[in-house]
Amino acid sequence: MGSDFHTFHVHGHRWITPGDVSRDTQTVGPAESFRIRWREDAPGTWLYHCHVNDHIVAGMQAKFVVLP
């Protein structure tokens, strides 16, 4: 599992936390996970990635496509 923390960030979209806070970033620790759900309303190609630079360089990034 390792001991790294990851700061998950998604571009162009936000979700509402159980505490009614609008977010686009979530920190995840070792052996942790989280689940989010949002309604897609912004067509285009979007990036999501970890905000830790070494992780980005190692490939912890991807894009997703929202069709109109």
C-alpha positions in Angstrom: 0.0 0.0 0.0 2.8 2.4 0.7 2.7 5.5 2.9 2.1 8.2 0.3 -0.8 10.6 0.4 -2.4 11.7 -2.8 -4.3 14.9 -3.5 -6.9 13.9 -6.2 -7.9 16.9 -8.3 -10.4 17.0 -11.2 -10.5 19.9 -13.7 -13.7 21.6 -14.7 -16.0 19.8 -12.2 -17.0 20.1 -8.6 -18.9 17.9 -6.1 -20.7 18.6 -2.9 -19.3 17.0 0.3 -21.6 15.5 2.9 -21.0 18.8 4.8 -22.3 20.8 1.8 -18.9 22.1 0.8 -18.2 22.4 -3.0 -14.8 20.8 -3.8 -12.6 19.8 -6.7 -9.8 18.3 -4.7 -9.6 15.5 -2.0 -6.6 14.2 -0.1 -6.4 10.5 0.2 -4.1 8.7 2.6 -2.6 5.2 2.7 -5.3 2.5 2.5 -8.1 5.2 2.2 -10.6 5.7 -0.5 -13.5 8.0 -1.2 -16.5 8.1 -3.5 -17.9 11.1 -5.3 -20.8 11.7 -7.6 -21.6 14.7 -9.8 -23.8 15.5 -12.7 -21.9 16.1 -15.9 -22.8 19.5 -17.4 -19.6 20.6 -19.1 -18.8 18.8 -22.4 -15.2 18.6 -23.3 -11.9 16.8 -22.5 -10.9 17.1 -18.9 -7.8 16.3 -16.8 -7.7 14.6 -13.4 -4.5 14.0 -11.5 -2.7 13.8 -8.2 -1.3 17.2 -7.1 1.9 15.7 -5.8 4.5 16.6 -8.5 6.5 13.4 -8.3 3.2 11.4 -8.8 2.3 13.4 -11.9 5.7 12.8 -13.4 5.3 9.1 -12.7 2.0 9.1 -14.6 -0.7 9.6 -12.0 -2.8 11.6 -14.4 -5.4 11.0 -17.0 -8.1 12.6 -19.0 -11.8 11.9 -19.5 -14.3 13.0 -22.1 -17.8 14.4 -21.5 -19.9 14.1 -24.6 -22.5 16.7 -25.3 
